[in-house]
């Protein structure tokens, strides 16, 4: 079974006109597989680079077209999420039906904007990048990797959410992580945790050394240090932290440090997609410090109730937290 990275590499080789007949046949078979559809870029990303003068032979064109239309296409394709208008094969099929034997996928160059996207939509996932770097993405996070990754003089990735990086050492090709907040992390080979959202971003270093840049500010971190950048204040600060606390999510734990119960409950509810209500105002002002499992709701609520001496009861599909009546 091919990986998405291998499919992407084969696709790039194909549009450069460098594939052998055997490789083209492999690509044809991949087109029929649902699992590989996210390995291909959007058509509109490469459309500006397509030249109508560059065509394949009638035989290759015909076989590729046959492979595309051989996939099951519903009568109303737009209503089926598997066949969205933005995907390149949908547009390709339309072009081929109009142009007959011409297949307009030979391009003059590959724009660097084309990226492979790794997602952890519903649960934590671990990915290995082409250079051997291991990335653990938390639930709801995603990572974009340039298709020139490892080819250019630097290795660039873009993260949204939380990720733990174990970077493969390559002194000649620094590894750079870009965040939504505008904070960038430059490393050669190390292990660190990144949290990147629009309002703030931070990096916690476990091993090695990293250089952090944001808003014309620069910091160098040592193991056990955290760099935090706020987009509102446009200020970056460094401090020593407990790395175990910041890496708790990687071990399926929610970590809290003197957090108000209302904030703890909100985070638990988001993690488990459930509704939790605090029935007592004084209880909502209590704080909690500790760890709660991310993969066992009953254990999470039981941990909370014993720690704060309260009761948790499921009523009409909603968890109600109340003070322990025995006090």
C-alpha positions as CSV (number, residue, x, y, z in Angstrom):
1,X,0.0,0.0,0.0
2,X,1.4,3.4,-1.0
3,X,1.5,6.3,1.5
4,X,0.0,9.7,0.5
5,X,3.5,11.1,0.3
6,X,4.5,8.5,-2.2
7,X,1.3,9.1,-4.3
8,X,2.1,12.9,-4.2
9,X,5.7,12.3,-5.3
10,X,4.5,10.0,-8.2
11,X,1.9,12.6,-9.2
12,X,4.6,15.4,-9.4
13,X,6.9,13.1,-11.4
14,X,4.0,12.4,-13.8
15,X,3.1,16.1,-14.5
16,X,6.8,16.6,-15.2
17,X,6.5,13.9,-17.9
18,X,9.1,11.7,-16.1
19,X,6.9,8.6,-15.4
20,X,7.6,5.3,-17.0
21,X,4.7,3.3,-18.4
22,X,4.6,1.1,-15.3
23,X,4.4,4.2,-13.1
24,X,1.6,5.6,-15.1
25,X,-0.3,2.4,-14.7
26,X,0.2,2.6,-10.9
27,X,-1.1,6.2,-11.0
28,X,-4.1,5.0,-12.9
29,X,-4.9,2.4,-10.2
30,X,-4.5,5.0,-7.5
31,X,-7.1,7.3,-9.1
32,X,-9.7,4.7,-8.3
33,X,-8.9,4.4,-4.6
34,X,-10.9,6.6,-2.3
35,X,-8.2,6.6,0.4
36,X,-5.7,8.5,-1.8
37,X,-7.9,11.4,-2.9
38,X,-6.4,13.8,-0.4
39,X,-3.0,13.0,-1.7
40,X,-3.7,15.2,-4.8
41,X,-3.7,19.0,-4.8
42,X,-6.7,21.1,-5.8
43,X,-7.0,21.7,-9.5
44,X,-7.2,25.5,-9.2
45,X,-3.8,25.4,-7.5
46,X,-2.1,24.2,-10.7
47,X,-4.5,25.6,-13.3
48,X,-2.4,28.8,-13.9
49,X,0.5,26.6,-14.9
50,X,-1.2,24.4,-17.4
51,X,-0.4,24.9,-21.0
52,X,-2.8,23.6,-23.7
53,X,0.2,23.0,-26.0
54,X,1.5,20.3,-23.6
55,X,-0.4,17.1,-24.2
56,X,0.0,13.4,-23.7
57,X,-0.4,10.7,-26.3
58,X,-3.9,9.7,-27.2
59,X,-3.3,6.3,-25.6
60,X,-2.2,7.7,-22.3
61,X,-4.9,10.3,-22.3
62,X,-7.6,7.8,-23.1
63,X,-6.5,5.4,-20.4
64,X,-6.3,8.1,-17.7
65,X,-9.7,9.5,-18.7
66,X,-11.2,6.0,-18.5
67,X,-9.7,5.5,-15.0
68,X,-11.3,8.7,-13.8
69,X,-14.8,8.2,-15.2
70,X,-14.7,4.5,-14.0
71,X,-15.1,5.7,-10.4
72,X,-18.7,5.8,-9.2
73,X,-20.1,9.3,-9.8
74,X,-23.6,9.9,-8.5
75,X,-26.3,11.5,-10.7
76,X,-26.0,14.7,-8.6
77,X,-22.2,14.8,-7.8
78,X,-22.2,18.1,-6.0
79,X,-24.4,16.6,-3.3
80,X,-21.9,13.8,-2.7
81,X,-19.0,15.1,-0.5
82,X,-16.7,12.5,-2.2
83,X,-17.0,14.4,-5.5
84,X,-16.6,18.1,-4.7
85,X,-16.2,20.6,-7.6
86,X,-12.8,21.8,-6.2
87,X,-11.0,18.5,-6.6
88,X,-8.7,18.2,-9.6
89,X,-10.0,14.9,-10.9
90,X,-13.6,16.3,-11.2
91,X,-12.3,19.2,-13.3
92,X,-10.0,16.9,-15.3
93,X,-12.9,14.7,-16.2
94,X,-14.9,17.7,-17.6
95,X,-11.9,18.9,-19.6
96,X,-11.2,15.5,-21.1
97,X,-14.8,15.0,-22.2
98,X,-14.6,18.4,-24.0
99,X,-11.2,17.9,-25.5
100,X,-11.3,14.2,-26.3
101,X,-7.8,12.9,-26.3
102,X,-6.1,16.0,-24.7
103,X,-5.1,15.6,-21.1
104,X,-3.9,19.0,-19.8
105,X,-1.9,18.0,-16.8
106,X,1.7,18.6,-18.0
107,X,2.9,21.8,-16.3
108,X,5.9,24.1,-16.6
109,X,6.6,24.2,-12.9
110,X,5.1,23.2,-9.5
111,X,4.1,26.2,-7.5
112,X,5.5,26.0,-3.9
113,X,2.1,26.9,-2.6
114,X,1.0,23.2,-3.1
115,X,1.1,21.5,0.2
116,X,0.2,18.1,1.8
117,X,-2.2,18.5,4.7
118,X,-2.1,16.1,7.7
119,X,-5.2,16.3,9.9
120,X,-6.3,14.9,13.3
121,X,-10.0,15.7,13.1
122,X,-11.5,13.4,15.7
123,X,-8.6,11.9,17.6
124,X,-4.8,12.3,18.2
125,X,-2.7,11.1,15.3
126,X,0.9,10.4,14.6
127,X,2.5,11.1,11.2
128,X,6.0,10.6,9.9
129,X,7.3,13.2,7.4
130,X,9.5,12.3,4.4
131,X,12.7,13.3,6.3
132,X,11.9,10.9,9.2
133,X,10.5,13.6,11.5
134,X,7.6,12.3,13.7
135,X,4.7,14.7,14.4
136,X,1.9,13.9,16.9
137,X,-1.1,16.1,16.2
138,X,-3.8,16.7,18.9
139,X,-7.5,16.4,18.1
140,X,-8.7,19.3,15.9
141,X,-5.2,20.1,14.7
142,X,-3.7,20.1,11.3
143,X,-0.2,20.4,9.7
144,X,0.6,21.6,6.2
145,X,3.8,20.5,4.6
146,X,5.3,22.0,1.4
147,X,5.6,19.5,-1.4
148,X,9.1,20.9,-1.8
149,X,9.9,19.7,1.7
150,X,13.3,18.2,1.8
151,X,14.1,19.5,-1.6
152,X,14.7,23.1,-0.7
153,X,17.4,24.3,1.6
154,X,14.9,24.4,4.5
155,X,12.2,22.1,5.8
156,X,9.0,24.2,6.3
157,X,5.7,23.2,7.9
158,X,2.6,25.2,9.0
159,X,0.6,24.2,12.0
160,X,-2.8,25.0,13.4
161,X,-3.5,23.6,16.8
162,X,-1.3,21.5,19.0
163,X,1.6,19.3,17.8
164,X,4.6,17.5,19.3
165,X,7.6,17.3,17.0
166,X,10.5,14.9,17.1
167,X,12.7,16.5,14.3
168,X,15.1,14.4,12.3
169,X,18.6,16.0,12.5
170,X,19.8,17.6,9.3
171,X,22.3,20.4,9.9
172,X,22.2,21.5,6.3
173,X,18.4,21.9,6.2
174,X,16.9,23.7,9.2
175,X,13.4,22.7,10.2
176,X,10.9,25.7,10.5
177,X,7.5,25.6,12.0
178,X,5.2,28.5,11.1
179,X,2.1,29.3,13.3
180,X,-1.1,31.3,12.8
181,X,0.0,33.8,15.4
182,X,3.1,34.7,13.5
183,X,5.6,33.0,15.7
184,X,8.1,30.8,13.9
185,X,10.3,28.0,15.4
186,X,13.6,27.1,13.8
187,X,15.4,23.9,14.8
188,X,18.1,21.5,13.5
189,X,17.0,18.4,15.4
190,X,15.1,18.3,18.7
191,X,11.8,17.5,20.5
192,X,9.3,20.2,21.3
193,X,5.6,20.9,21.8
194,X,3.8,23.7,19.8
195,X,0.4,25.2,20.4
196,X,-0.6,27.5,17.6
197,X,-3.9,29.5,17.4
198,X,-4.8,32.9,16.1
199,X,-4.6,34.8,19.4
200,X,-1.4,33.2,20.8
201,X,1.2,30.5,20.2
202,X,3.8,28.9,22.4
203,X,6.6,26.3,22.1
204,X,7.9,24.2,25.0
205,X,11.3,22.6,24.5
206,X,12.0,19.0,25.7
207,X,15.3,18.3,24.1
208,X,17.9,20.2,22.0
209,X,17.7,23.9,21.2
210,X,15.4,26.0,19.2
211,X,15.3,29.6,18.0
212,X,11.9,31.3,18.2
213,X,11.0,34.4,16.2
214,X,7.9,36.7,16.3
215,X,7.3,40.4,15.6
216,X,11.0,41.2,15.2
217,X,11.8,39.5,18.6
218,X,14.0,36.5,18.9
219,X,14.6,34.0,21.7
220,X,16.7,30.9,22.1
221,X,15.2,28.1,24.3
222,X,16.9,25.4,26.3
223,X,15.2,22.2,27.5
224,X,12.4,23.0,30.1
225,X,11.7,26.5,28.8
226,X,8.6,27.9,27.1
227,X,8.3,30.8,24.7
228,X,4.8,32.4,24.6
229,X,3.7,34.9,22.0
230,X,0.5,37.0,22.2
231,X,-0.8,38.5,19.0
232,X,-2.7,41.1,20.9
233,X,0.3,42.4,22.8
234,X,2.8,41.5,20.1
235,X,5.1,40.5,22.8
236,X,7.1,37.3,23.4
237,X,8.2,36.0,26.8
238,X,10.3,33.1,28.0
239,X,10.0,31.1,31.3
240,X,10.9,27.8,32.8
241,X,8.0,25.3,32.9
242,X,7.0,21.7,33.7
243,X,7.3,20.0,30.4
244,X,5.2,17.0,31.7
245,X,2.3,19.4,32.1
246,X,2.5,20.8,28.6
247,X,2.9,17.4,27.0
248,X,0.0,15.8,29.0
249,X,-2.3,15.8,25.9
250,X,0.2,13.5,24.2
251,X,-0.4,11.0,26.9
252,X,-4.2,11.3,26.7
253,X,-4.5,13.6,29.6
254,X,-6.1,17.0,30.1
255,X,-3.9,19.2,32.3
256,X,-5.1,21.9,34.6
257,X,-3.2,24.4,36.8
258,X,-5.4,26.3,39.3
259,X,-8.2,26.6,36.6
260,X,-11.7,27.7,37.6
261,X,-14.2,24.8,37.6
262,X,-16.3,26.5,34.9
263,X,-13.2,26.5,32.6
264,X,-12.4,22.9,33.5
265,X,-16.0,21.8,32.7
266,X,-16.0,23.7,29.4
267,X,-12.8,21.9,28.3
268,X,-14.1,18.5,29.3
269,X,-17.4,19.1,27.5
270,X,-15.5,20.1,24.3
271,X,-13.2,17.1,24.6
272,X,-16.1,14.6,25.0
273,X,-18.7,16.5,23.0
274,X,-21.1,16.5,25.9
275,X,-23.1,19.0,27.9
276,X,-22.0,19.7,31.5
277,X,-23.7,22.2,33.9
278,X,-22.6,23.5,37.3
279,X,-25.7,23.9,39.5
280,X,-24.1,25.9,42.2
281,X,-22.5,29.4,41.8
282,X,-20.0,28.9,44.6
283,X,-18.9,25.6,43.1
284,X,-18.2,27.3,39.7
285,X,-15.6,29.5,41.5
286,X,-13.6,26.6,42.8
287,X,-10.3,25.8,41.2
288,X,-8.8,22.5,40.1
289,X,-5.2,21.4,39.6
290,X,-4.3,18.1,38.2
291,X,-4.8,15.7,35.3
292,X,-8.0,14.2,33.9
293,X,-8.2,11.4,31.3
294,X,-9.1,12.4,27.7
295,X,-10.4,9.0,26.7
296,X,-12.8,7.9,29.5
297,X,-15.6,10.3,30.3
298,X,-16.8,8.4,33.4
299,X,-13.3,8.3,34.9
300,X,-12.8,12.0,34.1
301,X,-16.0,13.0,35.9
302,X,-15.3,10.7,38.8
303,X,-11.8,12.2,39.1
304,X,-13.4,15.7,39.2
305,X,-16.1,14.8,41.7
306,X,-13.6,13.2,44.2
307,X,-11.1,16.0,43.9
308,X,-13.7,18.7,44.5
309,X,-16.0,16.7,46.8
310,X,-19.0,17.2,44.6
311,X,-21.5,14.9,42.8
312,X,-22.1,14.4,39.1
313,X,-25.4,13.1,37.8
314,X,-26.7,12.6,34.3
315,X,-30.2,14.2,33.9
316,X,-32.0,14.3,30.6
317,X,-28.8,13.9,28.6
318,X,-26.9,16.6,30.6
319,X,-24.3,16.1,33.3
320,X,-25.2,18.2,36.4
321,X,-22.4,19.0,39.0
322,X,-23.7,19.8,42.5
323,X,-22.0,20.2,45.9
324,X,-21.9,17.0,47.9
325,X,-25.0,17.1,50.1
326,X,-23.3,15.2,52.9
327,X,-21.2,18.2,53.9
